[in-house]
Amino acid sequence: MRATLSGLWREHRLLLTGFVLATVIAALLVLRLTMQVAYFSTHRDTELAGWMPVGYISHSYNVDAALLAEAIGLPPDAPKHTSLAAVAEMQGRPLEAVEQDILDAVQAARAAQ
């Protein structure tokens, strides 16, 4: 095996490096996916909090993020990780009103399914 590996390294350095790099990247992506699936399988319909961005809520409640962003009046050019507290502050509304808009949108989306 050692002779084979050293021969590969001598003759195909670039190809072997690319293969190892692709394997490491694939392993990291599989690990990330596994961690997200494990996390969100135990964090379904979590209670809303001000720190949560729309994307997190979308994953937790299994509802389209664009629908939630539209429901709370988040502009399309807003930063991706804008929290509910930041949305409430930008709009001059109480956090509870923004949370209620999210819950209403979730309920309407689930009723439509």
C-alpha positions in Angstrom: 0.0 0.0 0.0 2.8 2.4 0.9 4.5 1.9 -2.5 1.2 2.6 -4.2 0.5 5.7 -2.3 4.0 7.1 -2.7 3.8 6.3 -6.4 0.5 8.1 -6.7 2.0 11.1 -4.9 5.0 11.2 -7.1 3.1 10.9 -10.4 -0.3 12.5 -9.6 0.3 15.1 -6.9 -2.3 17.5 -8.1 -4.9 14.8 -8.6 -4.3 13.3 -5.2 -4.4 16.7 -3.5 -7.7 17.5 -5.2 -9.2 14.2 -4.2 -8.2 14.6 -0.6 -9.5 18.2 -0.6 -12.8 17.1 -2.1 -13.2 14.3 0.4 -12.6 16.7 3.3 -15.1 19.2 2.0 -17.7 16.5 1.4 -17.2 15.1 4.9 -17.6 18.6 6.4 -20.8 19.2 4.4 -22.2 15.8 5.6 -21.3 16.7 9.2 -23.0 20.1 8.9 -26.2 18.5 7.4 -26.3 15.9 10.1 -25.9 18.5 12.8 -28.7 20.6 11.4 -31.1 17.7 11.0 -30.4 16.6 14.6 -30.8 20.1 15.9 -34.0 21.0 14.1 -35.6 17.6 14.7 -35.6 18.4 18.5 -36.4 22.2 18.0 -39.7 22.1 16.2 -42.1 25.0 16.9 -39.9 26.6 19.4 -41.2 29.6 21.4 -40.4 32.8 19.6 -37.7 35.1 21.0 -36.3 38.4 19.9 -32.9 37.0 18.9 -34.4 34.7 16.3 -33.9 35.6 12.6 -36.6 34.7 10.1 -34.6 31.9 8.6 -34.3 30.1 12.0 -38.1 30.5 12.5 -38.6 29.2 9.0 -36.7 26.0 9.8 -38.3 25.5 13.2 -41.8 26.0 12.0 -41.2 24.4 8.5 -42.7 27.5 6.7 -41.2 29.4 3.8 -38.9 32.2 5.0 -40.1 34.6 2.3 -43.6 34.2 3.5 -42.6 35.0 7.1 -40.5 38.0 5.9 -43.5 39.4 4.0 -45.8 38.9 7.0 -43.7 41.1 9.2 -42.9 43.6 6.6 -39.3 42.9 6.3 -37.9 44.5 3.1 -36.3 42.2 0.5 -33.0 44.0 0.8 -32.8 43.5 4.6 -29.8 41.6 5.9 -30.3 37.8 6.0 -29.9 37.4 9.7 -32.1 40.3 10.9 -33.6 39.4 14.3 -37.2 39.9 15.3 -36.1 42.4 17.9 -34.3 44.4 15.1 -37.4 44.3 12.9 -39.5 45.5 15.8 -37.1 48.3 16.5 -36.9 49.3 12.8 -40.6 49.4 12.5 -41.2 51.1 15.9 -43.5 48.2 17.0 -43.5 46.1 20.1 -41.8 42.7 19.7 -45.0 40.9 20.7 -46.8 42.4 17.7 -44.0 41.1 15.3 -44.1 37.7 17.0 -47.9 37.6 16.6 -47.6 38.4 12.9 -45.2 35.5 12.6 -47.5 33.1 14.4 -50.5 34.3 12.3 -48.5 33.7 9.1 -47.4 30.2 10.3 -51.0 29.3 11.1 -52.2 30.6 7.7 -49.5 28.6 5.9 -50.3 25.5 7.8 -54.0 25.9 7.1 -53.3 26.3 3.4 -51.4 23.0 3.3 
